[in-house]
């Protein structure tokens, strides 16, 4: 059950290149969800670097939350990098 979040006028869904979207849109967001799970998928490796996570932090609202979908062989590296940028 997702409570028809897509019909809520307060919700803005962007299906785009996440890095580019955040770089050109200065708005702040309550939730940034990254659903690419594998840095080995062509074009996705840039979503698992500290520079990208720093950009995400700049675009989060004061109490905003970032969600990263991740698993696989590189999970330890991804979690360490993510933890360096988001210690809490």
N, C-alpha and C positions, 0 to 999 in steps of 0.2 A: 504494500500500500504506500503510495507516494503522496496522497492527499491532493492530487492534481496540481502540484506546485507550478507546473508550466502555465496554468491558467491564472495564477496570482499576479496581479498587476505590479507588485513589488519585485518580482523576479525577472531578471534580465539574463537570458541564456545566450551565450555566444559560442557558436561552433566555428572555430577558426584556428589558425596557427597561434597557440597560446602565447609564445614568446613575443611574436610580432604584435598581437593584440594588446598585451600589457605595455609594450614599449611605446605604442602610439596613442593609447587611451590613458590619460592621467587620472581618471576617476579612481575612487577607492571602493573596495568591495568587502562585503561581510563574509563571503565564502568564495574561495577560489579552489576549484576541484580539478585535479589533473588526473585524467583517466587513462593515460598511456602508461602501461605497466612494464615495458621492457625497453631499455635504452638501446637495444640492438635492432629495433624496428627502424627501417630507414627514415631519417628525418626527425627521430625522436630523442636522440642523445642530448640535445641542447636543453631538454626539460629535466635533466638530472644533475645539473652543475650548480655550484655555489652562486655563480653570477645570476642564474635564473631564479634561484631561491631568494636572492637579495632583491631582485626586481619584484617578485611576488610580495615580499615584506613591504616594499614601498607602496604597493597598490592595495594592501589590506587596510581596512578601517581599524580604528584603535583596538577593538575587541574582535577583529576578524579572525577567521580560521582558514587554514590551507589544508586540503586533503590530497594526499598523494597515493595513488594506487601503485603498488610496487610488490614484486615478488621475483623469484628466479635466482640464477647463479650470482648476480651482482647485488643481491639484497643487502648484504653487510655493508658494502661500499655506499649504496644509496642511503641507508639509514644513518651512517656516520656523517655523510655530507649533509643530509637533511637536519640531523641533530646539531651540527655546527652552526647552521643558519637559524634553526628554530630550537634553541635549547630547552624551551618549555613546551 
